[in-house]
Amino acid sequence: MHLNDNAVLVRQLGPDDRHDYFQLRLRGLKAHPDSFGQSYEEALAKGPSQHDALLKGSHAAQGDFLLGAYASAGSPLIGVVGLIRNPGDKQRHKAALIGMYVAPEAAGRGVGRALLNELLARASRVEGLRQIQLHVGSRNEAARKLYESLGFRKFGCEVGALNVGGVFHDADLMALFIQ
């Protein structure tokens, strides 16, 4: 576990964290359907096993991992974020930041920043990885400002990126060059 300046514990999640990760993910999907590509209903239908390969961590050194944040050792999971590297030969220099979510009871305590700092530290050690990309809801100003404060820059906007109950939501495309 890594302890950051705000006393938030951040560590790589593994198979034993499956239930806690899935429950926190479901909370995020339900509370913010316009912030995730997967719907709450899809997640329930697929079940927690859909995350097993990533939780196994066998490709963490190559840039595929999930991180979790805790207020203290033994406390509940309060935040998550993941990184998935592009598999193709011509795009292995890029990875996608996925599934960023901080529980509302932990908002404003530096949890998101702690997760992102650890993700960026790990990503910087992945051989050949040069760029991290993400999608963020165009109206999610707090998240966009956090990403910008860490060096991410907008490079485009996907109009109508998500259809949530017939309402279309735009997403800003952001990237950070790490090497």
URZI-V446049 format. One line per field, one symbol per residue. psi: psi as a letter, one per 40 degrees, with the letter a starting at -180 (. if undefined). A space follows every 50 residues. Layout:
# URZI-V446049
psi: ???
This chain:
# URZI-V446049
psi: ihhadefhhhihiadeeddddddddddddddgdeeidiidddddddidee edddddeefddeehihiiiidiheiiheiiiihhihdideeeeiihhifh hhideeieeedddddddddddddeehhehehhiihhhdegddddddddde eiiheihhhfdhhhfehhhihhhiihhe.
